[in-house]
Amino acid sequence: MAGGLLGLIVAELAFGVSHVVLSSTRWRGALRDQLGERGFLVLYSVTALATFAWFILAYRRAPTILLWPTQHWMVLVPVLVMPWASILLISGYTTRNPTAVGMERSAAASDPAPGILRITRHPIMWAIGLWALAHMVPNGDVASLMLFGGIALLALGGTLLIDRKKRLALGSNWPVLAALTSNLPFLALLSGRARLRWRDIGLLRIVAGLLLYAVLYLGHPLLSGVKIPSL
C-alpha cells in the first residue's frame, strides 16, 4: 500500500515540478534560446504528456484509502459544474488571448479582452481547475484527492504564474488588460470594471461547449471506467 502511494507522490511531483520548471523559471528562457520557440514547445508538450501519463498510471495502481463515502448529492457537483467548465474550455481555445503563448501582440488591439476574457482572462486554466475541483467532491479517497487536487493546484496556481510573466512581457499593455479582466471569474464584471458582451462570446461557442459536455457525460464510462449514477 505504501509503495503504491509513494509511486503516486513521485509521479505527481514529476508532473507538477516539470510544468513549473519549464514554464516559470529561468530554464524556460535558456531552453528556448537553445531549441528555438518551436523546439521548446515540442519539448514542453512531450514532457507534459509523458509525466501526465505517468501520473494517471500511478493513480490507477494506487490503493483505495477511503476518506468519505460518496453520497448521492455529491454526484450532482460535477454534473452541474462541468457544463460551465466545458463552455470556458471551448471559448478559451477559440478566443484570442494576450496571456496565451504567441498571442502577446493581441494585447495592443483596440479590444484586448473580447468575449469570454471579460469573465476571466484564464478561461482554459479555470476550466481545468473547475473540472478537477468538482471531481474531488464525489471521489473521497486519498489517491483521487492527490490526482484532482494536484491538477487543480497546478491549473489555478498557474494563473498566478502566468499573470506574473505577462505583467513583464506585455509592458504598458498589461494595465489595460488587467483593468478589463480578472483572474477570478466574474470579479471584473461584479466590480464594474468591465461589461460583458454576450455577442462576443457567441451562441456557437456556448452550444459547442454544451455538446462537449454531453460527449463527456455520455462517454464517461468509456473514458474513465466509471459510470455516472442516475440522478
C-alpha positions in Angstrom: 0.0 0.0 0.0 2.7 2.5 1.0 4.6 1.7 -2.2 1.6 2.5 -4.3 1.1 5.8 -2.6 4.8 6.6 -2.9 4.7 6.0 -6.6 1.8 8.3 -6.9 3.6 11.0 -4.9 6.7 10.7 -7.1 4.6 10.9 -10.3 2.7 13.9 -9.1 5.9 15.7 -8.2 7.3 15.0 -11.6 4.2 16.2 -13.3 3.9 19.4 -11.3 7.6 20.3 -11.0 8.3 19.8 -14.7 5.4 22.1 -15.6 6.7 24.9 -13.2 10.3 24.5 -14.2 9.6 24.6 -18.0 7.0 27.4 -17.8 8.0 29.8 -15.0 11.7 29.6 -14.2 14.9 30.8 -15.9 15.2 27.4 -17.5 12.4 28.3 -19.9 14.4 31.2 -21.4 17.6 29.2 -21.6 15.9 26.2 -23.3 14.0 28.4 -25.7 17.2 30.1 -26.7 18.9 26.8 -27.3 16.0 25.0 -29.0 14.0 27.9 -30.6 10.4 28.6 -29.9 9.1 25.6 -31.8 11.6 23.2 -30.4 10.9 24.4 -26.8 7.1 23.9 -27.4 7.8 20.3 -28.6 9.9 19.6 -25.5 7.2 21.1 -23.2 4.4 19.2 -24.8 6.3 15.8 -24.8 7.3 16.3 -21.2 3.7 17.3 -20.1 2.2 14.3 -21.9 4.8 11.8 -20.6 4.5 13.0 -17.0 0.7 13.1 -17.1 0.6 9.6 -18.5 2.9 8.5 -15.6 0.6 10.3 -13.1 -2.5 8.6 -14.4 -0.8 5.2 -14.5 0.4 5.7 -10.9 -3.1 6.8 -9.9 -4.7 3.6 -11.3 -2.1 1.5 -9.4 -2.6 3.3 -6.1 -4.5 1.7 -3.3 -8.0 2.9 -2.4 -8.0 4.6 1.0 -11.4 6.0 1.6 -11.8 9.3 3.5 -15.5 9.7 3.0 -18.2 7.7 1.2 -19.8 9.0 -1.9 -23.2 10.5 -1.2 -25.9 10.9 -3.9 -25.8 14.7 -3.8 -22.0 14.6 -4.4 -22.6 13.3 -7.9 -24.5 16.4 -8.7 -21.5 18.6 -8.2 -19.5 17.7 -11.3 -22.8 17.2 -13.3 -23.7 20.9 -12.6 -20.2 22.3 -12.8 -19.0 20.6 -16.0 -21.3 22.5 -18.4 -19.7 25.8 -17.3 -16.2 24.3 -17.5 -16.9 23.0 -21.0 -18.1 26.4 -22.2 -15.0 28.0 -20.7 -12.7 25.5 -22.4 -14.2 25.9 -25.8 -14.5 29.6 -25.6 -10.9 29.9 -24.3 -9.5 27.9 -27.1 -11.4 29.9 -29.8 -10.8 33.4 -28.4 -7.6 35.4 -29.0 -6.0 35.8 -25.6 -2.9 38.0 -24.8 -2.0 35.7 -22.0 -1.6 32.7 -24.3 1.7 31.6 -25.8 2.4 33.5 -29.0 -0.6 35.9 -28.7 1.1 38.7 -26.8 0.6 41.1 -29.7 -3.2 41.0 -29.3 -2.7 42.9 -26.1 -2.2 46.0 -28.3 -5.6 45.6 -30.0 -8.4 48.1 -29.6 -10.2 45.4 -27.5 -7.6 43.2 -25.8 -10.2 41.3 -23.8 -13.0 40.1 -26.1 -15.8 37.8 -25.1 -15.0 35.2 -22.5 -12.0 37.1 -21.3 -14.4 39.6 -19.6 -15.4 36.7 -17.3 -11.8 35.5 -16.7 -8.6 36.2 -18.5 -7.6 32.5 -18.0 -10.7 30.5 -19.2 -8.8 27.4 -20.1 -7.0 27.2 -16.8 -10.2 27.8 -14.9 -12.0 25.1 -17.0 -9.3 22.6 -15.9 -9.4 23.8 -12.3 -13.2 23.6 -12.1 -13.1 20.1 -13.6 -10.6 19.0 -11.0 -12.3 20.6 -8.0 -15.7 19.3 -9.0 -14.4 15.8 -9.2 -12.8 15.9 -5.8 -16.2 16.0 -4.1 -17.6 12.6 -5.1 -14.2 10.9 -5.1 -13.3 10.8 -1.4 -10.2 8.6 -1.5 -6.6 9.6 -1.0 -5.4 8.8 -4.5 -8.3 10.8 -6.1 -7.6 13.8 -3.9 -4.0 13.7 -4.9 -4.9 13.5 -8.6 -7.6 16.0 -8.8 -6.2 18.3 -6.1 -2.8 18.3 -7.8 -4.3 19.2 -11.1 -6.5 21.9 -9.6 -3.5 23.4 -7.8 -1.4 23.4 -10.9 -4.1 24.9 -13.1 -5.3 27.6 -10.7 -1.8 28.3 -9.3 -0.6 28.5 -12.9 -2.9 31.5 -13.5 -0.9 33.5 -10.9 2.4 32.5 -12.6 1.1 33.5 -16.0 0.0 36.9 -14.7 3.4 37.5 -13.2 5.1 36.6 -16.6 2.6 38.6 -18.7 2.9 41.7 -16.4 6.5 41.9 -17.5 6.1 40.7 -21.1 3.2 43.0 -22.0 4.7 46.1 -20.5 2.4 49.2 -20.9 -0.4 47.0 -22.4 -0.8 45.0 -19.2 -2.6 47.7 -17.2 -5.3 48.0 -19.9 -5.8 44.2 -20.0 -5.8 43.9 -16.2 -8.4 46.7 -15.9 -10.8 44.9 -18.3 -10.4 41.4 -16.9 -9.9 39.5 -13.7 -8.3 36.2 -12.8 -11.1 35.2 -10.5 -14.2 34.6 -12.8 -16.8 37.4 -12.8 -14.7 39.7 -10.5 -14.1 42.4 -13.1 -17.8 42.3 -14.0 -19.1 42.5 -10.4 -16.7 45.3 -9.6 -17.9 47.3 -12.6 -14.5 47.4 -14.3 -15.8 45.6 -17.3 -19.1 44.9 -19.2 -19.8 41.5 -20.8 -20.9 41.5 -24.4 -22.6 38.1 -25.0 -22.4 38.5 -28.7 -18.6 38.4 -28.4 -18.8 35.0 -26.8 -21.3 33.9 -29.3 -24.0 31.3 -29.3 -21.9 28.9 -31.3 -19.3 28.6 -28.6 -21.9 28.0 -25.9 -23.6 25.3 -28.0 -20.2 23.7 -28.7 -19.4 23.7 -25.0 -22.7 22.1 -24.1 -22.1 19.5 -26.9 -18.6 18.8 -25.4 -20.3 18.3 -22.0 -22.8 15.9 -23.5 -20.0 13.9 -25.1 -18.1 13.8 -21.8 -21.2 12.8 -19.8 -22.3 10.0 -22.1 -18.7 8.8 -22.7 -17.7 8.9 -19.1 -17.8 5.1 -18.6 -15.6 4.6 -21.7 -13.2 7.5 -20.8 -12.8 6.8 -17.1 -14.3 3.3 -16.5 -16.7 4.9 -14.0 -20.4 5.1 -14.8 -22.2 8.2 -13.5 -25.1 7.1 -11.3 -28.6 8.1 -12.4 -29.7 11.3 -10.7 
